Amino acid sequence: MSNPKEIHARWLYTGSAGAEVLEHQTLCIDEVGRISAIVDSADAPKNRDAEQVHLDNHLLMPGLINCHGHSAMTLLRGYADDLALMPWLQDHIWPTEGRWVDADFVTDGVNLAMAEMIKTGTTTFSDQYFFPDATAKAASEAGMRCQINFPVINVPTQWAQTPNEYISKGLQVRERYKNSALISVIFGPHAPYSLDEPTLQRIRTLSHELDMGVQMHVQETKTEVLHAVELTGERPITTLDRLGLLDPSMQCVHMTSLSKDDIARVARSGAHVIHCPSSNMKLASGACPVHSLLKAGINVALGTDGAASNNGLNLFAEARLAALLAKLTTEDPAALPAEQALYMATLGGARALGLDHETGSLETGKWADCIAINFDSAAMQPVYNPLSQAVYAGHGAHVEASWIAGRLVLKNGKLTTLDETAVLQRAVQWRDKIASQDLN
Amino acid sequence: MSNPKEIHARWLYTGSAGAEVLEHQTLCIDEVGRISAIVDSADAPKNRDAEQVHLDNHLLMPGLINCHGHSAMTLLRGYADDLALMPWLQDHIWPTEGRWVDADFVTDGVNLAMAEMIKTGTTTFSDQYFFPDATAKAASEAGMRCQINFPVINVPTQWAQTPNEYISKGLQVRERYKNSALISVIFGPHAPYSLDEPTLQRIRTLSHELDMGVQMHVQETKTEVLHAVELTGERPITTLDRLGLLDPSMQCVHMTSLSKDDIARVARSGAHVIHCPSSNMKLASGACPVHSLLKAGINVALGTDGAASNNGLNLFAEARLAALLAKLTTEDPAALPAEQALYMATLGGARALGLDHETGSLETGKWADCIAINFDSAAMQPVYNPLSQAVYAGHGAHVEASWIAGRLVLKNGKLTTLDETAVLQRAVQWRDKIASQDLN
């Protein structure tokens, strides 16, 4: 519980389908942290108990939703760049993870990731990584909305040994946070190629029984699809469809290499696609055909992926890149306009995570998850269209304030729930440890 | 003349070919603004008359060189987005320019552009726009290094009526700034399709006689090439080659649609290519085959293009996008590593503009054009590799200080030679005028 708030904004964008930017609006937030009204500022209630916030040269809009990532890997930002996928994974990322990843690594990495995400406009993040209990705890303490998709993989790690142990530990995290307003927990089976069919079937059964979502890396590269066809005679999307996993609770991440039949199957199923343009480009995985997916009626959301393959968690940068990439690949400059890229980064993201009744747009009754972008700087002027400015010009650098469930987590560009100095110190310590391993 | 300076940096990158990041270095700047030495900080001269600058958690590196733009168009940032090229130009940009562009528009637009460029790490910019005298004056007053490529086009505008008038007015600007340490002036014939052969021949003759460079939009789109072949039987590169314009003084901008023969001709000629990935993607023009150009030994530099098609002037964003785009188009994650993208944004840019004896790298005798990137924030930690951090993670948002010819133009993130508040006010005034035209 906190004070109610009245936020008076020069521009307000609710992010609901078909919404336009409104001028001089007031967003009212109740004691619980939910939106109680949006009204013309001239008609604002001016509740004496409400904290008054004035955003004279700002756009107030829904906080961004980063639908795919591995937050703790932020500690490996820039650790091994410009390498081919397999040497990158086998010679650098996996051995380093094997040596260093534990609950402390995850806590420190997630705090660093949240600091960056909050400062660049994200209010909800999805996370797939080991020790998800540490991630959930860190997010809960920082007051950030988080959907855990706990990993399930056919490889033993420090966190769990067998798929069954991954599942049972993951479900324990879900149980622990079942009453949390901020944390939701779903399945994160790693990929069709890293799990056997019985495990996938078990996940399908449990997800239906427990009404849980599923997030999975699917068809990230052409090579992955070719290998699957060689091994099984099926494309991975066909396998998921046959196993009953392709439905509205499924979040398919990456999806760069898609046939017409793949797209038709996903469209029929109601599954969601999570597009990670920076990661796909940086690892040369390919380009998700977002335009064709949207035309087929598929909901597409955005993710940064981990900082080791991006190298940041700036979802505004992903929205810009998604728009530019769609224009390039379709040879149509009108493809994926700024509004649509923002939708993918907000309400489209909430729909993918199954959280659109709670967040993703500014509507009465939803949580007040919102950000204020300051236009008072050279890179952001003049303002003909605040939305295209936010997407194409801002690079996430002008987010001045952020509220999650009505709680101010970023004030004048400074974090209020995380101690950034301490977070950075921990990052430097990890860097020193990890870099020293390379010298031995 | 100003005080000599000694800048002590945690990391220093000279940007010379093959350079590596050095730790704890001191850059010494003399009274004129040139680099007098680079030494280990332990051996720094500690000249009592020298201003001492300590950059404890920063990378000191060459300032970026934005090799293509139309700075004044920053006043049209976001004015007409997500449109096809011809409606964008014919229904929006050209009529608006026709109505509003004068020397005041250019002065105010260039000041806004420089404010953004300095804050995102650019110290030298190239500019092609009407009223280049206003651009040169504004750059000179702000202390920014600028290469004017004055426009020549077969279309009458407020600035000049005929190609000959464009040329004679442009040469007057050159004469006026011939002793300037900051301003250089070259030819900016708009494009092969917008000029007749006698004018191109005259420019070639004059550029040889006066030892002046030439910058031109060349083969920006597939359509442009097809039209040229239909009309003339030749590809534009062939025409330029036949006319003797393809030589080391030529800067070919965009170059998305290239045949093997085009690449071979450019390689043989020693001409430079200026790659503008954001603009090419946003306008769906195509992708410049940077990797093939580099393999052929062609020098490739980077440009933002105008803010109306980008929508910013952030060259770090271009360097990142150039790297990602090269990886995507070659299907090779090792293509265009961070160091090479930075080279294109610094020394490669200086070479393209013919200014590599003066700027582009930190070397004794060159002008002290350098920037300091602060790593003390969540998005920039931990630091395994300062260069890949600057390219992939920074988005140009962490430039804290900038010196041009030894003069501090950005201090703690604040402009020292431009009044940002006044610059923004002028931008708002132009926006109000221009937006009101749409209502009439």
Interface residues (C-beta under 8 A of the other chain):
Chain A: L75 R77 G78 Y79 D81 D82 L83 A84 L85 W88 L112 A115 E116 K119 T120 S278 N280 M281 K282 L283 A284 G286 A287 A307 N310 N311 G312 L313 N314 A317 L321 A323 L324 L325 K327 L328 T330 E331 D332 P333 A334 A335 P337 A338 D376 S377 A378 A379 Q381 P382 V383 Y384 N385 S388 Q389 Y392 A393 H395 G396 A397 E420 V423 L424 A427 V428 W430 R431 I434 A435
Chain B: L75 R77 G78 Y79 D81 D82 L83 A84 L85 W88 L112 A115 E116 K119 T120 S278 N280 M281 K282 L283 A284 G286 A287 A307 N310 N311 G312 L313 N314 A317 L321 A323 L324 L325 K327 L328 T330 E331 D332 P333 A334 A335 P337 A338 D376 S377 A378 A379 Q381 P382 V383 Y384 N385 S388 Q389 Y392 A393 H395 G396 A397 E420 V423 L424 A427 V428 W430 R431 I434 A435
